[in-house]
Amino acid sequence: MAFAITVPGNASDVAGVPGNNKYVVKTCTFTGSYAAGALTAAQLGLEQIHMVIAQCETSGFVAQYDYANATLDLYEAGADGAALDEGNTAGATVVVRVMAFGR
């Protein structure tokens, strides 16, 4: 299977030298019933987000950053054998560690 490699969104096409880019590490905790959590560059102390690495600390959920909507989403395995399904009302107290790269 072939694929294309491109520069995403507002990221600069630079490799190896971070220059004026920086990264932050934060913990995001979902509370109450699940709803995708807004996660903006400003909330992370950045001007722009180039890339987000998100990992749930203890749950069986999979966390993923939605670049188009600036949200942190949770996914779970469905019983149907298809791709992961978004959301669950059991999303309360799910802790996600986030590393964001940007400017």
Backbone bond lengths (Angstrom), bond angles and torsions (degrees), N, CA, C in turn:
res aa  C-N    CA-C-N  psi(-1)  N-CA   C-N-CA  omega(-1)  CA-C   N-CA-C  phi
1 M - - - 1.439 - - 1.523 108.61 -
2 A 1.313 117.70 129.40 1.457 122.75 179.74 1.523 110.52 -90.56
3 F 1.322 116.09 158.48 1.456 120.76 175.49 1.516 108.70 -150.02
4 A 1.307 116.80 161.62 1.465 122.69 179.23 1.511 109.77 -107.66
5 I 1.313 116.29 143.82 1.459 121.82 176.63 1.517 107.44 -111.79
6 T 1.341 116.09 123.61 1.460 121.25 -179.00 1.520 110.06 -135.06
7 V 1.312 117.10 168.24 1.464 122.98 175.81 1.526 107.41 -84.36
8 P 1.344 118.48 121.18 1.459 120.52 -176.56 1.519 113.49 -75.88
9 G 1.307 115.63 136.27 1.465 124.03 170.63 1.504 115.95 38.68
10 N 1.330 116.75 -114.96 1.458 121.70 -173.90 1.528 113.15 -97.63
11 A 1.323 118.51 10.58 1.458 121.34 179.92 1.522 109.89 -75.64
12 S 1.316 116.68 143.72 1.458 119.82 177.42 1.523 109.01 -84.63
13 D 1.302 116.09 153.59 1.467 121.96 -177.54 1.524 109.49 -86.84
14 V 1.333 116.01 70.82 1.454 122.01 -178.37 1.518 108.25 -127.41
15 A 1.315 116.34 138.53 1.460 119.99 178.18 1.522 109.68 -125.45
16 G 1.328 116.83 136.91 1.446 121.66 171.17 1.518 117.18 91.31
17 V 1.326 119.59 -37.11 1.457 121.97 -177.84 1.522 108.81 -112.21
18 P 1.326 118.55 113.73 1.449 119.77 -176.15 1.524 113.88 -70.39
19 G 1.318 119.30 -22.92 1.465 121.14 178.17 1.512 111.95 53.78
20 N 1.333 117.01 -122.27 1.462 120.30 -178.70 1.524 111.85 -94.87
21 N 1.312 117.25 16.10 1.469 120.81 174.00 1.519 109.12 -83.11
22 K 1.318 116.08 156.34 1.462 119.63 177.28 1.525 109.10 -145.04
23 Y 1.314 115.41 171.66 1.459 119.85 175.94 1.517 109.18 -132.65
24 V 1.323 115.06 155.64 1.461 121.87 175.48 1.522 108.28 -133.19
25 V 1.306 115.92 151.47 1.464 122.20 175.41 1.523 106.87 -121.04
26 K 1.324 116.33 125.26 1.463 122.05 -178.17 1.522 109.83 -135.26
27 T 1.317 115.88 163.14 1.459 122.57 172.74 1.522 107.67 -115.28
28 C 1.330 116.25 128.96 1.466 122.24 178.65 1.529 107.42 -114.74
29 T 1.326 117.55 128.04 1.457 121.98 -179.53 1.521 109.55 -115.57
30 F 1.324 116.33 119.58 1.461 121.22 176.27 1.520 108.18 -76.47
31 T 1.322 117.39 134.28 1.455 122.12 179.30 1.516 109.88 -125.41
32 G 1.307 116.84 149.35 1.466 121.43 -179.63 1.507 111.75 69.99
33 S 1.317 116.37 -161.10 1.451 120.95 178.11 1.513 109.26 -66.24
34 Y 1.317 116.35 149.37 1.457 120.66 -176.67 1.520 112.24 -61.65
35 A 1.281 114.72 134.29 1.464 123.94 166.96 1.517 104.31 -152.16
36 A 1.316 117.60 138.60 1.454 119.77 179.23 1.520 108.74 -53.61
37 G 1.312 117.11 134.70 1.452 120.53 -177.45 1.511 111.95 -92.41
38 A 1.338 116.81 128.68 1.463 120.30 176.20 1.524 108.74 -62.82
39 L 1.316 116.50 132.48 1.460 121.57 179.61 1.525 107.37 -141.02
40 T 1.328 115.45 97.60 1.457 120.95 -175.49 1.526 111.08 -102.31
41 A 1.313 115.36 164.71 1.464 121.16 177.31 1.526 110.34 -58.60
42 A 1.327 116.82 -43.67 1.466 120.80 -179.10 1.524 111.99 -60.13
43 Q 1.341 117.33 -39.36 1.465 120.51 179.01 1.525 111.54 -63.91
44 L 1.316 116.45 -26.18 1.460 121.35 -179.15 1.522 112.64 -95.64
45 G 1.342 117.04 1.48 1.455 120.58 -179.37 1.519 113.01 78.93
46 L 1.324 116.88 23.30 1.462 122.31 179.83 1.526 109.70 -117.13
47 E 1.324 115.56 161.72 1.469 120.64 173.19 1.519 110.68 -89.65
48 Q 1.324 116.19 -36.05 1.463 123.26 179.72 1.518 108.80 -140.12
49 I 1.316 115.89 150.36 1.466 121.00 173.43 1.516 108.04 -107.51
50 H 1.332 115.88 124.45 1.463 120.79 175.91 1.524 111.01 -95.65
51 M 1.336 116.43 -39.08 1.460 120.30 -177.53 1.525 109.81 -157.15
52 V 1.330 115.83 143.60 1.462 121.94 176.98 1.518 108.67 -127.06
53 I 1.324 115.67 130.92 1.463 122.04 172.02 1.520 105.49 -110.37
54 A 1.330 116.75 121.39 1.462 121.13 -176.51 1.522 109.52 -125.14
55 Q 1.330 116.07 136.11 1.455 121.24 -179.23 1.525 109.81 -143.64
56 C 1.333 116.12 128.02 1.462 120.41 176.09 1.518 108.55 -68.87
57 E 1.329 116.09 138.14 1.462 120.02 -176.27 1.519 113.39 -76.94
58 T 1.348 118.42 -43.12 1.461 118.01 -173.98 1.517 114.49 -136.33
59 S 1.316 118.88 -12.48 1.463 119.93 -175.64 1.517 111.23 -88.18
60 G 1.304 116.65 175.14 1.457 121.71 176.42 1.512 112.94 -90.57
61 F 1.331 117.58 7.86 1.457 121.37 179.81 1.523 111.01 -79.02
62 V 1.313 116.01 161.82 1.456 122.74 173.55 1.523 106.65 -114.19
63 A 1.316 116.62 126.63 1.464 121.17 179.52 1.520 109.21 -98.04
64 Q 1.335 115.37 143.40 1.458 120.48 178.70 1.517 109.05 -147.68
65 Y 1.327 116.37 138.62 1.460 121.07 177.54 1.517 109.32 -87.01
66 D 1.313 116.94 131.99 1.468 123.65 177.26 1.527 107.02 -98.34
67 Y 1.319 116.27 102.23 1.469 121.50 -176.22 1.526 112.26 -64.44
68 A 1.323 118.26 -38.09 1.462 121.84 -177.34 1.528 112.18 -65.68
69 N 1.332 117.11 -36.57 1.462 121.37 -176.32 1.528 114.24 -108.23
70 A 1.336 117.16 0.32 1.467 123.00 -179.29 1.530 111.43 52.37
71 T 1.346 115.55 50.83 1.463 120.89 178.04 1.524 110.25 -129.17
72 L 1.316 114.76 154.73 1.450 122.03 172.77 1.519 106.39 -101.90
73 D 1.326 117.63 118.54 1.458 122.81 -173.78 1.525 111.05 -110.85
74 L 1.327 116.27 151.87 1.461 122.63 175.71 1.524 109.20 -112.26
75 Y 1.318 115.95 140.58 1.460 122.05 178.51 1.515 108.98 -127.78
76 E 1.342 114.82 153.37 1.460 121.00 178.36 1.517 109.09 -139.85
77 A 1.312 115.65 160.89 1.461 120.57 177.72 1.516 109.19 -77.16
78 G 1.308 116.07 130.42 1.465 120.85 175.70 1.520 109.49 -91.73
79 A 1.282 116.77 163.89 1.464 121.17 -179.76 1.520 111.66 -79.53
80 D 1.337 117.02 -4.80 1.456 120.32 -175.16 1.520 114.23 -85.17
81 G 1.331 118.45 -6.61 1.453 121.65 178.98 1.520 113.24 79.64
82 A 1.326 117.77 4.57 1.459 121.87 179.58 1.529 109.73 -87.82
83 A 1.318 116.14 -171.70 1.463 120.95 177.22 1.527 109.81 -59.48
84 L 1.305 116.18 165.55 1.462 120.94 -178.99 1.525 111.54 -59.41
85 D 1.331 115.78 144.72 1.458 122.83 179.36 1.519 108.96 -98.24
86 E 1.336 116.51 140.90 1.454 119.70 178.55 1.516 111.45 -83.40
87 G 1.332 114.29 140.85 1.451 121.83 168.57 1.503 116.45 79.81
88 N 1.308 113.81 155.89 1.449 123.00 178.70 1.515 106.77 -171.23
89 T 1.315 117.67 139.77 1.465 119.75 178.94 1.517 111.50 -69.22
90 A 1.340 117.67 -11.67 1.454 120.66 177.58 1.523 111.03 -86.65
91 G 1.337 117.96 16.88 1.454 121.86 -177.55 1.515 114.65 -70.76
92 A 1.316 117.01 -5.11 1.462 119.52 -179.99 1.519 110.10 -61.20
93 T 1.291 115.46 142.77 1.465 125.70 177.50 1.527 113.87 60.82
94 V 1.317 118.60 24.27 1.459 120.74 172.62 1.525 107.05 -84.21
95 V 1.328 115.81 124.50 1.460 121.56 -177.63 1.523 108.83 -104.95
96 V 1.334 115.58 127.80 1.461 121.71 -178.63 1.518 108.69 -120.58
97 R 1.331 116.67 127.94 1.452 121.27 174.51 1.525 107.21 -92.36
98 V 1.330 116.29 131.29 1.451 122.69 -174.74 1.525 110.17 -122.37
99 M 1.331 116.73 133.37 1.455 122.03 169.08 1.516 105.56 -117.85
100 A 1.331 116.41 119.01 1.463 120.79 -178.00 1.523 109.16 -116.35
101 F 1.324 115.26 136.35 1.454 122.46 176.53 1.522 108.10 -110.75
102 G 1.308 117.00 139.75 1.452 119.90 178.84 1.511 112.12 -179.93
103 R 1.305 114.67 -152.93 1.474 121.87 177.66 1.490 110.28 -120.80
